[in-house]
Structure formats: structure tokens, C-alpha cells
Amino acid sequence: MRQDIYQRLKQREELLRFVRLHPVWYRTLSRDPNAFADMEKQAKYFYGKTVPQRIGQFGEQLSMVNMLIQMARAMRD
């Protein structure tokens, strides 16, 4: 792997971990260093950091809080 790509991966530990979990990216980045942006997109999706995934997580948390509030009201009555 090229040193500049490896240095970029070392700066972002999460991406380095992603590449270690998906070794196909070692070969891809070695052959085409311009694929770094594609790898970053795949890593965001893998770690659940895309906007739709974050909105979904927020909705789930909001539903959980709402359920807890309703349960507290029911216990109080």
C-alpha cells in the first residue's frame, strides 16, 4: 500500500479498522488510490454514519423515550 494512503488511514483510526475488516480494500487502494473516497463512503455506511441511518437511530431513541414516559404515566395513575 502506498505510504500516503496508509498515513491517511492512520490519521483516522476508524477507516484503518474498516480496511482491516474488509481486506479487499487493501488491494483496491493499492491499485487505485483515487478509490479512497469510495472506501470512505462504504465505511460511513458500515458504521451507520450516513444521514438516513442517523435519522433512523434518532427516531428509535425518540420512540424509546416516548414509551418510557408513557410507562411512567401509567405507573403514576
Summary of the structure (lengths in Angstrom):
residues: 77
radius of gyration: 19.8
end to end distance: 64.6
largest distance: 66.1
contacts: 174
relative contact order: 0.10
helix: 86%
strand: 0%
